[in-house]
Amino acid sequence: MPIVQLGDPGRWTNYHGTGFCRDAARFDLRSGDAQRGRDELAIAAAAVQDWLGRARAEGKRVRPLGAGWSPSNINICADGWLLHTRRFNRCFRIAQDDVRPGIDAARLMLVEAGALVDEVSDKLEEQGRSLWTSGAGNGQTFAGACATGTHGSMVARGGIQDHVRAVQIVTPRAAYWVEPEAGVMTDDFIAAAGAVPLRNDDIFAAAQLPVGSLGIVTAMVVDSVPKFLVRPIQNLRIIDRDALDWLAAGDFRRFSVAYALDRDPAFVQMIVNPYKPFRRPAMLRFLYREDWRPDYPRATPGELGVGYDALSLLGRFLDDYPFARGALLQFAMKRGYASGPDVDDPPVYGSWGEGLDTHRPLADLFNASVTIDRADLPHVFELVCHAYARHGGSTVMTVRFMERAQGLLAPARFPHNAVIDFDGPRSERTAKAYQAVVDLLDAEGVAFTRHWAKSCRLDAARVAADYGEDLQRWLAARNRLIPDPADRALFRSEVLDGLGLTC
């Protein structure tokens, strides 16, 4: 059987140790050895539907679990049934006669729900293809990263869920193959996968970012681009206030000329010390996209500038020495991040996948963010730094840039987005400092959203205000997929109830 129970009910803790649930009954969805992906999906869909039926009969709530990566408790349900998908992780090529006319099957890959971002990236690169964006790490399942709106990091792209072209979702009553109205896969393929075709733009936009509430995602069709190289530049530089105006206007070339290369960057990141941000050097990271060539000199992850663990470890000292917080944070920045390759260093190159890193669990992690309209950055940047520092925030602030992401509940919902992350050691002082940032943005009348998988401090009223009509469309899509309120109740949890996503 593809679903097996993992021991007796007990405590489950997420990957980073930031959340847990008691008395959880854990089940494992596992891949088989079928030659064709559609056959695997048909077996899995039937098993998941039966599992949901048993959960309803026993009055149990359910949560899908991938890598358990989310620092928040959005994937947790007390005294419920947890379905681990991590071992349901095969990836399959798609043949041209399995897609509808006008679709290029060579771009696509069929991905089971438990495949990690790293595994999807590796499989695509074996085929001469690549993802075009992802988050800072690659240890999430691809489905889980999409489900919570993991923001991308390429200045001209949206979120990781933008790769998704079709989703198989299993509900208590049916297994649906959800696509845009124009369609992607043939009806024969969908039937062989054990699903019913559901081609609807709104339902697909909801399924791209389901927040674990629309059913159990068992598979996705993932899009890709030809494999490419990136050249990283990383350095410590003092940022001028004028630079914020360039970034707000999307003049990334001018920012790059001032602090790195005279080229258009594909990726721009600033890691700043909120204590005197214009007087202490910021850690800048640029990626420049280049055409693929197989003879590029290979580099280690460290040489490519990846890795954040040292910063988190050093940051633990900050709560012990608040009188020296700014200076210690600057020390942590210098020690925790690679100092190169800089402009004058020999250039290094890597594929997109080689530039990602699977971090070790970050115990005592504080992880929060706000996403704003990029145009608001010059107005709020110094105010945010001051509020965060004044209230004792113990983390750096990371600023990245991206375009509007797909999905009705995508946090990156402005045409052009600046994402400000607050990542580092967990403390009550830092949590209060983040709340001060949220309060400041509200007081200034600045629109912003928060990441579903992080410490978002959201409630149902705020979610409704932030997402407006898109939330109503998402709820309508959920009701189409799961029309019976008793079936919808299977996916309830304290967190999701509080967000207004299970009403």
C-alpha positions as CSV (number, residue, x, y, z in Angstrom):
1,M,0.0,0.0,0.0
2,P,1.3,3.5,-0.8
3,I,0.2,4.8,2.6
4,V,1.5,3.3,5.8
5,Q,1.1,4.5,9.4
6,L,4.3,5.5,11.2
7,G,4.2,4.0,14.7
8,D,1.8,5.2,17.5
9,P,0.5,8.8,17.8
10,G,2.9,11.1,19.5
11,R,4.7,14.4,19.3
12,W,5.9,15.8,15.9
13,T,8.3,18.7,15.5
14,N,9.0,20.6,12.3
15,Y,12.3,20.7,10.6
16,H,13.7,23.8,12.3
17,G,12.3,22.9,15.7
18,T,10.1,26.0,15.8
19,G,6.7,24.3,16.1
20,F,5.3,21.0,17.2
21,C,2.0,19.2,17.7
22,R,1.1,16.6,20.3
23,D,-0.8,13.3,19.8
24,A,-0.4,13.4,16.0
25,A,-1.0,10.1,14.1
26,R,1.6,10.1,11.3
27,F,1.2,8.4,7.9
28,D,3.6,8.1,5.0
29,L,2.7,8.4,1.4
30,R,5.3,6.5,-0.6
31,S,6.3,6.2,-4.3
32,G,6.0,2.9,-6.1
33,D,7.9,1.4,-9.0
34,A,5.5,2.0,-11.8
35,Q,7.1,2.7,-15.2
36,R,4.8,5.6,-15.9
37,G,4.1,8.6,-13.7
38,R,0.3,8.6,-14.4
39,D,0.1,5.0,-13.1
40,E,1.8,6.0,-9.9
41,L,-0.6,9.0,-9.5
42,A,-3.7,6.8,-10.0
43,I,-2.6,4.5,-7.2
44,A,-1.7,7.3,-4.9
45,A,-4.9,9.3,-5.6
46,A,-7.1,6.3,-4.8
47,A,-5.1,5.6,-1.6
48,V,-5.3,9.3,-0.4
49,Q,-9.0,9.5,-1.1
50,D,-9.5,6.3,1.0
51,W,-7.3,7.8,3.8
52,L,-9.4,11.0,3.8
53,G,-12.6,8.9,4.0
54,R,-11.2,7.0,7.1
55,A,-10.2,10.3,8.7
56,R,-13.6,11.7,8.3
57,A,-15.2,8.6,9.6
58,E,-13.0,8.8,12.7
59,G,-13.6,12.6,13.2
60,K,-9.9,13.4,12.6
61,R,-8.5,16.6,11.0
62,V,-5.7,16.1,8.5
63,R,-2.6,18.1,7.4
64,P,-0.3,17.4,4.5
65,L,3.4,17.5,5.4
66,G,6.3,17.7,3.0
67,A,9.7,18.5,4.5
68,G,8.2,20.2,7.6
69,W,10.2,23.2,6.5
70,S,7.8,26.1,7.4
71,P,8.9,27.9,10.6
72,S,5.3,28.8,11.4
73,N,2.7,26.3,12.5
74,I,0.7,26.5,9.3
75,N,1.3,22.8,8.6
76,I,0.4,21.6,12.1
77,C,-2.9,20.2,13.5
78,A,-3.2,19.1,17.1
79,D,-4.6,15.6,17.6
80,G,-4.9,15.1,13.9
81,W,-3.6,12.9,11.1
82,L,-0.4,14.1,9.4
83,L,0.3,12.8,5.9
84,H,4.0,12.9,5.1
85,T,4.7,13.1,1.4
86,R,8.5,13.3,1.5
87,R,9.0,9.7,0.2
88,F,6.5,10.3,-2.6
89,N,9.1,12.1,-4.7
90,R,9.6,10.7,-8.2
91,C,9.9,13.0,-11.2
92,F,8.9,12.0,-14.7
93,R,9.4,13.3,-18.2
94,I,6.3,14.2,-20.2
95,A,5.8,13.0,-23.8
96,Q,4.6,15.3,-26.5
97,D,1.5,13.2,-27.1
98,D,0.5,13.6,-23.5
99,V,0.0,17.4,-23.8
100,R,-2.6,19.4,-25.7
101,P,-1.8,21.0,-29.1
102,G,0.5,24.0,-28.8
103,I,2.1,22.9,-25.5
104,D,5.9,22.1,-25.6
105,A,6.3,19.0,-23.5
106,A,10.1,19.4,-23.4
107,R,9.6,22.3,-21.0
108,L,7.5,20.3,-18.6
109,M,8.1,17.7,-15.9
110,L,5.7,15.6,-13.8
111,V,6.6,16.0,-10.1
112,E,5.2,14.0,-7.2
113,A,4.3,16.1,-4.2
114,G,7.1,15.1,-2.0
115,A,10.0,16.0,-4.3
116,L,12.3,18.6,-2.8
117,V,13.1,21.8,-4.7
118,D,16.6,20.4,-4.8
119,E,15.5,17.2,-6.4
120,V,13.3,18.9,-9.0
121,S,16.2,21.3,-9.8
122,D,18.7,18.4,-10.2
123,K,16.3,16.4,-12.4
124,L,15.7,19.4,-14.7
125,E,19.4,20.1,-15.0
126,E,20.0,16.5,-16.0
127,Q,17.7,17.3,-19.0
128,G,19.4,20.6,-19.8
129,R,16.6,22.6,-18.2
130,S,16.4,24.8,-15.1
131,L,14.1,26.4,-12.7
132,W,14.1,30.2,-13.1
133,T,13.7,31.1,-9.5
134,S,13.3,29.7,-6.0
135,G,13.8,30.8,-2.4
136,A,17.1,31.1,-0.6
137,G,17.1,27.4,0.3
138,N,16.1,24.2,-1.5
139,G,15.1,21.9,1.3
140,Q,11.4,22.4,1.0
141,T,9.2,20.1,-1.0
142,F,8.2,21.8,-4.3
143,A,4.5,21.5,-3.4
144,G,5.1,22.8,0.1
145,A,7.1,25.8,-1.2
146,C,4.3,26.6,-3.6
147,A,1.6,26.1,-1.0
148,T,2.9,28.9,1.2
149,G,4.0,31.3,-1.5
150,T,7.8,31.0,-1.0
151,H,9.0,34.2,-2.7
152,G,11.3,34.1,-5.6
153,S,14.5,36.1,-5.9
154,M,14.9,37.1,-9.5
155,V,14.2,40.8,-10.2
156,A,12.1,40.0,-13.4
157,R,10.3,36.9,-12.0
158,G,7.6,36.1,-9.5
159,G,7.3,33.2,-6.9
160,I,8.2,29.5,-7.2
161,Q,4.6,28.7,-7.8
162,D,4.8,30.5,-11.1
163,H,6.5,27.3,-12.5
164,V,3.3,25.3,-11.9
165,R,1.2,24.5,-15.0
166,A,-1.2,21.8,-13.5
167,V,-2.0,20.4,-10.1
168,Q,-3.5,17.0,-9.0
169,I,-5.5,17.6,-5.8
170,V,-7.3,14.8,-4.0
171,T,-10.4,15.6,-1.9
172,P,-12.7,13.3,0.0
173,R,-15.0,13.0,-2.9
174,A,-12.8,13.1,-6.0
175,A,-9.3,13.5,-7.4
176,Y,-9.1,16.6,-9.6
177,W,-6.6,17.5,-12.2
178,V,-6.6,21.3,-12.1
179,E,-5.4,23.4,-15.0
180,P,-6.1,26.8,-16.6
181,E,-9.0,26.9,-19.0
182,A,-6.7,26.7,-22.0
183,G,-5.6,23.3,-20.7
184,V,-2.2,21.5,-20.6
185,M,-2.5,17.7,-20.5
186,T,-4.7,15.5,-22.6
187,D,-7.9,14.0,-21.2
188,D,-6.4,10.5,-21.7
189,F,-3.4,11.3,-19.5
190,I,-5.6,12.8,-16.8
191,A,-7.9,9.8,-16.8
192,A,-4.9,7.5,-16.6
193,A,-3.7,9.5,-13.6
194,G,-7.0,8.6,-11.8
195,A,-8.3,12.2,-11.9
196,V,-11.1,14.3,-13.2
197,P,-10.1,17.3,-15.4
198,L,-11.1,20.7,-13.9
199,R,-10.0,23.5,-16.2
200,N,-10.8,26.8,-14.6
201,D,-8.6,29.9,-14.3
202,D,-9.7,30.9,-10.8
203,I,-9.5,27.4,-9.4
204,F,-6.1,26.9,-10.9
205,A,-4.9,30.3,-9.5
206,A,-6.1,29.1,-6.1
207,A,-4.4,25.7,-6.5
208,Q,-1.1,27.3,-7.3
209,L,-1.0,28.5,-3.7
210,P,-3.4,26.3,-1.7
211,V,-2.0,26.9,1.8
212,G,-2.8,23.3,2.5
213,S,-6.5,23.9,2.6
214,L,-7.9,22.7,-0.8
215,G,-7.3,19.0,-0.4
216,I,-4.1,16.9,-0.7
217,V,-1.8,17.9,-3.5
218,T,-0.3,14.7,-4.9
219,A,1.4,16.0,-8.1
220,M,2.3,19.0,-10.2
221,V,3.4,19.7,-13.7
222,V,6.4,22.0,-13.5
223,D,7.6,24.4,-16.2
224,S,11.3,25.2,-16.9
225,V,13.7,27.2,-19.0
226,P,16.9,26.2,-20.8
227,K,19.8,25.7,-18.3
228,F,21.8,28.8,-17.7
229,L,24.8,30.0,-15.7
230,V,25.0,32.7,-13.0
231,R,28.0,34.7,-12.0
232,P,27.8,35.9,-8.3
233,I,29.3,39.1,-7.0
234,Q,29.3,39.5,-3.2
235,N,30.8,42.3,-1.2
236,L,30.4,44.7,1.8
237,R,29.6,48.2,0.8
238,I,28.1,51.3,2.5
239,I,24.8,52.1,0.8
240,D,24.0,55.7,-0.1
241,R,20.4,56.9,0.4
242,D,20.2,57.7,-3.3
243,A,20.6,54.0,-4.1
244,L,17.1,53.4,-2.6
245,D,15.6,55.6,-5.3
246,W,17.3,53.6,-8.0
247,L,16.0,50.3,-6.6
248,A,12.5,51.7,-6.1
249,A,12.5,52.7,-9.8
250,G,13.7,49.3,-10.9
251,D,17.0,50.8,-12.1
252,F,19.0,47.7,-11.0
253,R,21.6,48.4,-13.6
254,R,22.5,51.7,-12.0
255,F,22.7,50.1,-8.6
256,S,24.9,47.4,-10.0
257,V,27.2,49.9,-11.7
258,A,27.7,51.7,-8.3
259,Y,28.4,48.6,-6.3
260,A,29.4,45.7,-8.6
261,L,29.5,45.3,-12.4
262,D,28.3,47.5,-15.3
263,R,25.7,44.9,-16.3
264,D,22.0,44.2,-15.8
265,P,21.8,41.9,-12.7
266,A,19.2,39.1,-12.6
267,F,19.2,39.1,-8.8
268,V,19.9,41.8,-6.2
269,Q,20.0,41.3,-2.5
270,M,21.0,43.6,0.4
271,I,21.6,42.3,3.9
272,V,21.7,45.4,6.1
273,N,22.4,46.1,9.7
274,P,19.3,48.0,11.0
275,Y,21.6,49.7,13.5
276,K,23.0,52.7,11.5
277,P,22.2,51.2,8.1
278,F,23.9,54.0,6.1
279,R,27.0,54.0,8.2
280,R,27.8,50.3,8.4
281,P,28.5,48.3,5.3
282,A,25.7,46.2,3.9
283,M,26.3,42.7,2.5
284,L,25.4,43.0,-1.2
285,R,24.8,40.0,-3.5
286,F,24.3,40.1,-7.3
287,L,23.8,37.4,-9.8
288,Y,24.4,37.9,-13.5
289,R,22.8,35.5,-15.9
290,E,24.9,34.1,-18.7
291,D,24.3,31.5,-21.5
292,W,25.0,27.9,-20.6
293,R,28.4,26.4,-21.5
294,P,29.5,23.0,-20.2
295,D,33.2,23.9,-19.8
296,Y,32.8,26.5,-17.0
297,P,35.1,26.1,-14.0
298,R,33.2,24.4,-11.2
299,A,33.0,26.2,-7.8
300,T,32.1,25.0,-4.3
301,P,28.9,26.4,-2.7
302,G,31.1,28.5,-0.5
303,E,32.9,30.0,-3.5
304,L,29.5,30.7,-5.0
305,G,28.5,32.7,-1.8
306,V,25.8,30.4,-0.4
307,G,25.3,29.6,3.2
308,Y,23.6,31.4,6.1
309,D,24.1,29.1,9.1
310,A,27.1,31.0,10.6
311,L,25.1,34.2,10.9
312,S,22.3,32.4,12.8
313,L,24.8,30.8,15.2
314,L,26.7,34.0,15.8
315,G,23.5,35.9,16.2
316,R,22.7,34.0,19.4
317,F,25.2,36.1,21.3
318,L,23.2,39.2,20.5
319,D,20.6,38.6,23.2
320,D,23.3,38.2,25.8
321,Y,25.0,41.5,24.9
322,P,22.2,44.0,24.0
323,F,24.5,47.0,24.8
324,A,26.7,46.1,21.8
325,R,23.9,44.8,19.6
326,G,24.8,46.8,16.5
327,A,28.5,46.1,16.6
328,L,28.0,42.4,17.2
329,L,25.5,42.2,14.4
330,Q,28.0,43.7,12.1
331,F,30.6,41.2,13.3
332,A,28.1,38.4,12.6
333,M,27.5,39.7,9.1
334,K,31.3,39.7,8.3
335,R,31.8,36.2,9.7
336,G,28.6,34.6,8.6
337,Y,28.7,35.4,4.9
338,A,31.4,34.8,2.4
339,S,33.4,37.9,1.5
340,G,33.6,37.2,-2.2
341,P,33.8,36.7,-5.1
342,D,34.0,40.5,-5.5
343,V,34.4,42.5,-8.7
344,D,38.2,42.1,-8.8
345,D,38.3,38.4,-7.9
346,P,38.6,35.7,-10.6
347,P,35.0,35.1,-11.7
348,V,33.2,32.0,-10.6
349,Y,30.1,30.4,-12.2
350,G,27.4,28.0,-11.3
351,S,24.1,26.7,-12.5
352,W,21.0,28.0,-10.7
353,G,20.7,24.8,-8.7
354,E,24.4,25.0,-7.7
355,G,23.8,28.4,-6.1
356,L,21.1,27.1,-3.7
357,D,21.8,25.6,-0.3
358,T,20.1,23.1,1.9
359,H,20.6,24.5,5.4
360,R,20.9,22.5,8.5
361,P,18.0,23.0,11.0
362,L,18.2,26.4,12.5
363,A,17.2,26.0,16.1
364,D,15.7,29.0,17.9
365,L,15.0,30.6,14.5
366,F,13.0,33.8,14.2
367,N,11.7,34.1,10.7
368,A,9.4,36.9,9.5
369,S,9.0,39.2,6.5
370,V,7.0,42.0,5.0
371,T,6.4,42.5,1.2
372,I,5.8,46.0,0.1
373,D,5.4,47.8,-3.2
374,R,9.0,48.5,-4.4
375,A,8.1,52.2,-4.9
376,D,7.6,52.5,-1.1
377,L,11.1,51.5,-0.3
378,P,12.8,54.9,0.0
379,H,10.0,56.1,2.2
380,V,9.9,53.2,4.7
381,F,13.4,51.8,4.7
382,E,15.0,54.0,7.3
383,L,11.8,54.2,9.3
384,V,11.7,50.3,9.4
385,C,15.4,50.1,10.4
386,H,14.9,52.6,13.2
387,A,11.8,51.0,14.6
388,Y,13.3,47.5,14.5
389,A,16.6,48.6,16.1
390,R,14.9,50.8,18.7
391,H,12.8,47.9,19.9
392,G,15.8,45.5,20.1
393,G,15.5,43.4,17.0
394,S,18.4,40.9,17.0
395,T,18.5,40.0,13.3
396,V,19.8,41.5,10.1
397,M,17.3,42.7,7.5
398,T,17.4,41.2,4.0
399,V,15.9,43.1,1.1
400,R,15.2,41.3,-2.2
401,F,13.2,42.2,-5.3
402,M,10.7,40.3,-7.5
403,E,7.7,40.9,-9.8
404,R,4.1,40.0,-9.0
405,A,3.7,36.3,-8.3
406,Q,0.9,34.1,-9.6
407,G,-1.7,32.6,-7.3
408,L,-4.7,34.3,-5.7
409,L,-3.1,34.3,-2.2
410,A,0.5,35.2,-3.3
411,P,2.0,37.6,-0.8
412,A,4.0,39.2,-3.7
413,R,0.9,40.8,-5.1
414,F,2.2,44.3,-6.1
415,P,3.3,44.8,-9.7
416,H,6.9,45.2,-8.4
417,N,7.8,43.9,-5.0
418,A,10.5,44.5,-2.3
419,V,10.6,41.7,0.3
420,I,12.1,42.6,3.6
421,D,13.1,39.5,5.7
422,F,14.0,39.5,9.4
423,D,15.8,36.2,9.9
424,G,18.0,35.2,12.8
425,P,17.9,34.1,16.5
426,R,14.5,33.8,18.2
427,S,13.7,36.1,21.2
428,E,10.8,37.9,22.6
429,R,12.6,41.2,22.0
430,T,13.0,40.4,18.3
431,A,9.3,39.4,18.1
432,K,8.3,42.7,19.6
433,A,10.6,44.6,17.3
434,Y,9.0,42.9,14.3
435,Q,5.5,43.9,15.6
436,A,6.8,47.5,15.9
437,V,7.7,47.3,12.1
438,V,4.2,46.1,11.3
439,D,2.6,48.8,13.4
440,L,4.8,51.4,11.8
441,L,3.8,50.4,8.3
442,D,0.1,50.6,9.2
443,A,0.6,54.0,10.8
444,E,2.3,55.2,7.6
445,G,-0.5,53.9,5.5
446,V,1.9,51.6,3.6
447,A,0.3,48.5,2.1
448,F,2.1,45.2,2.8
449,T,1.6,41.5,3.1
450,R,3.3,38.7,5.1
451,H,4.7,35.3,4.2
452,W,2.3,32.4,5.0
453,A,5.0,30.1,6.3
454,K,6.8,32.6,8.6
455,S,5.9,34.4,11.8
456,C,3.2,36.4,10.1
457,R,1.0,37.4,13.1
458,L,-2.1,37.6,10.9
459,D,-5.7,37.2,11.7
460,A,-8.8,36.6,9.6
461,A,-9.7,40.3,9.4
462,R,-6.3,41.3,8.2
463,V,-6.2,38.5,5.6
464,A,-9.5,39.7,4.3
465,A,-8.2,43.3,4.1
466,D,-4.9,42.4,2.5
467,Y,-6.3,40.0,-0.2
468,G,-9.8,41.5,-0.7
469,E,-11.6,40.1,-3.8
470,D,-8.8,37.5,-4.4
471,L,-9.6,35.9,-1.1
472,Q,-13.2,35.6,-2.0
473,R,-12.2,34.0,-5.3
474,W,-10.0,31.6,-3.4
475,L,-12.8,30.7,-1.1
476,A,-15.1,30.2,-4.0
477,A,-12.6,27.9,-5.6
478,R,-12.2,25.9,-2.4
479,N,-16.0,25.5,-2.2
480,R,-16.0,24.2,-5.8
481,L,-13.3,21.6,-5.0
482,I,-14.8,20.7,-1.6
483,P,-18.5,21.5,-1.6
484,D,-19.5,19.6,1.5
485,P,-18.7,21.6,4.7
486,A,-18.1,18.4,6.6
487,D,-15.4,17.5,4.1
488,R,-13.9,21.0,4.4
489,A,-13.7,20.6,8.1
490,L,-11.1,17.8,7.6
491,F,-8.6,20.5,6.7
492,R,-9.2,22.8,9.6
493,S,-6.6,23.7,12.2
494,E,-6.2,26.4,14.8
495,V,-3.8,28.4,12.6
496,L,-5.9,28.1,9.4
497,D,-9.1,28.9,11.3
498,G,-7.5,32.0,12.7
499,L,-6.5,33.1,9.2
500,G,-10.1,32.8,7.9
501,L,-9.2,30.1,5.3
502,T,-11.5,27.4,6.7
503,C,-14.7,29.3,7.2
